[in-house]
């Protein structure tokens, strides 16, 4: 399995605070069957502007953790990337190779309280430049919690939709879980990710979230998510989950050009 969206490299951002914590987290992920971790360091976040997000620095820290993993016989490969906090200069951010996944995707998060006015225009500029936006943890945004049909419009614009595993499992509150369930029922999801930050309250939980998807929404949808995670790191197109809730919104696969 591939865990996309986490903060496991130690002492980089608000994620793991020590090497031992990272090893504990990755050991758990490995026991659950995860073999590839895509670490997504916070980038341009207003609360973490002091962070060193130089690609060479992050790569060096990633290599150091990978060496410790190999020494501990924890069979996981780590790929360094970023979770980009939305601002007007997304094209400038895309010049840092840390922010671009497989030369095609950028993981982007918004403020949870308000969607920015100009984001669609800036996303269009990214798409014109060959970069597809992945909207991180969509279930956490107040606008989406009020009206999940916003996500349908994002899908129609060929944005990729990511939901957090902890939200699916109810670890981030009832409202986020309820929103997650509604999105999954409607098929408004491409990929999920743990968003793991530590070895206690926000640890890796991909296996448990996939089990929920399989039990509630079918093995086919679980397989779509797993295949999408594989396709993501290789720069291939992603398919949308199938809806399981009766709706006037008929099934579509949204292929990216």
PEZIDA-V12271 format. One record per residue. PHI is phi as a letter, one per 30 degrees, with the letter a starting at -180 (999 if undefined). OMEGA is omega in radians with two decimals (none if undefined). Layout:
{{PHI & OMEGA} {PHI & OMEGA}}
//
This chain:
{{999 & 3.13} {c & 3.06} {c & 3.14} {c & 3.14} {i & 3.07} {a & -3.06} {b & -2.96} {c & 3.08} {d & -2.99} {d & 2.99} {h & 3.11} {c & -3.13} {b & -3.13} {c & 3.11} {d & -3.09} {e & -3.09} {c & 3.12} {a & 3.08} {d & -3.11} {d & 3.09} {d & 3.12} {d & -3.14} {d & 3.08} {d & -3.12} {d & -3.07} {d & 3.05} {d & 3.09} {d & 3.13} {e & -3.13} {d & 3.11} {d & -3.12} {d & 3.07} {j & 3.11} {d & -3.12} {c & 3.12} {b & 3.11} {c & 3.01} {c & 3.12} {d & -3.08} {b & -3.12} {d & 3.08} {d & -3.08} {b & 3.12} {i & 3.13} {d & -3.07} {d & 3.11} {d & -3.07} {b & -3.12} {d & 3.13} {d & -3.04} {d & 3.02} {d & -3.13} {c & 3.01} {d & -3.04} {e & -3.10} {d & 3.12} {d & -3.14} {d & 3.12} {d & 3.11} {d & 3.12} {d & 3.09} {d & 3.13} {d & 3.13} {d & 3.11} {d & 3.12} {d & 3.12} {d & 3.11} {d & 3.09} {d & 3.14} {d & 3.13} {d & -3.14} {d & -3.14} {h & 3.01} {c & -2.93} {d & 3.09} {b & 3.03} {c & 3.14} {c & 3.08} {c & -3.10} {d & 3.02} {b & -3.02} {b & 2.95} {c & -2.99} {d & 3.06} {d & -3.02} {d & 2.85} {b & -3.03} {d & -3.02} {c & 3.14} {d & 3.11} {d & 3.08} {d & 3.11} {d & -3.10} {d & 3.11} {d & 3.06} {d & -3.08} {d & 3.09} {d & -3.00} {d & -3.04} {c & -3.10} {c & 3.09} {h & 3.12} {i & -3.01} {b & -2.97} {c & 3.01} {b & 3.07} {d & -3.02} {b & 3.05} {c & 3.07} {c & 2.89} {d & -3.11} {d & -2.99} {c & -3.02} {a & 3.07} {d & -3.13} {d & -3.05} {d & -2.94} {c & -2.99} {d & -3.11} {d & 3.10} {d & -3.13} {d & 3.05} {d & 3.11} {d & 3.08} {d & 3.07} {d & -3.11} {d & 3.09} {d & 3.12} {d & 3.07} {i & -3.09} {c & -3.14} {c & 3.10} {d & 2.92} {c & 3.14} {d & -3.06} {d & 3.05} {h & -3.05} {e & -3.07} {d & -3.09} {d & -3.07} {d & -3.08} {e & -3.13} {e & 3.14} {d & 3.10} {d & 3.10} {d & -3.06} {b & -3.11} {d & 3.12} {d & 2.99} {e & -3.11} {d & 3.06} {e & 3.13} {d & 3.08} {d & 3.12} {d & 3.13} {d & 3.08} {c & 3.11} {i & 2.95} {d & 3.07} {c & -3.05} {c & 3.12} {c & 3.09} {c & 3.13} {d & 3.09} {d & -3.10} {d & 3.09} {d & 3.11} {d & -3.08} {d & 3.11} {i & -3.11} {d & -3.13} {c & 3.10} {j & -3.08} {d & -3.07} {d & 3.13} {d & 3.10} {d & 3.13} {e & 3.13} {d & 3.10} {e & -3.12} {d & 3.13} {d & 3.12} {d & -3.14} {d & 3.10} {d & -3.14} {d & -3.09} {i & -3.10} {d & -3.11} {a & 3.02} {c & -3.05} {b & 3.01} {b & 3.12} {a & -3.04} {d & -2.97} {h & -3.11} {d & 3.14} {b & -3.08} {a & -3.09} {c & 3.13} {b & -3.02} {d & -3.08} {b & -3.10} {c & 3.09} {d & -3.10} {a & -3.08} {d & -3.08} {e & -3.12} {d & -3.14} {d & 3.08} {d & 3.09} {d & 3.09} {d & 3.13} {d & -3.14} {d & -3.07} {d & -3.06} {c & -2.98} {b & 2.99} {j & -3.12} {d & 3.12} {d & 3.13} {d & 3.05} {e & -3.13} {d & 3.08} {d & 3.13} {d & -3.14} {d & 3.12} {d & 3.11} {d & 3.13} {d & 3.08} {d & -3.13} {d & -3.13} {e & -3.05} {d & 3.08} {c & 3.07} {i & 3.14} {c & 3.13} {d & -3.13} {c & 3.09} {c & 3.09} {d & 3.02} {d & 3.09} {d & 3.09} {d & 3.06} {c & 3.12} {c & 3.12} {d & -3.03} {a & 3.05} {d & 3.13} {d & -3.05} {d & -3.10} {d & 3.03} {b & 2.87} {c & 3.13} {c & 3.13} {d & 3.10} {d & 3.14} {d & none}}
//
